[in-house]
Amino acid sequence: KMKPKKFITSGSKLLIAITVIFLIIIPTGCMQNNSDLLLKNLHLGFYKTDIEFIDCELNEAFSPTLFNYTANVEKSLTASMYVTPETDSISTGIIKINGLEAKSGERFKVELKPGENIINITVNIQNGNSKSYLLTIIQEDLSTVYLSELIAPGVWR
């Protein structure tokens, strides 16, 4: 409670009481944290055999606030890649990869073609806000870059 202030004007006393009440109503959807829109991590890899999964590195170190990534892969091993986006465990964000829903922490298969492959990763929250990450996977024929040579009888490098 505020105490009334006394003001003296022309010899008489005048009491003025001012009460201010603020009522703030925030819709539930607005309470979401901006971190709901950000990925916590992004993994990339492929299956060399039916059971052997090989992790690939992004050309750039991952940061939640960096939105463009690239990776170079050998075409003879990578007809498809698996993208694994991760959000914070309490995130309410919905992840989509090339328009299809994906789950945080689960591998999502992406088919590749020779050359540049653009992968759009979007995180949406209920109030309509979204953030997009762009992953460009460049599938290359590295056999022309790395030539094999005989270093000993029956041993090639």
Secondary structure, DSSP 4 states (H G I P E B T S, - for coil): -PPPEEEEETTEEEEE-----------GGGG--GGGGSEEEEEEEEESSSS-EEEE--SS---TT--EEEEEEETTT-SEEEEEEEE-TT---EEEETTEEE-TTS-EEEE--SEEEEEEEEEE-TTS-EEEEEEEEEEE-GGGTS---EEETTEE-
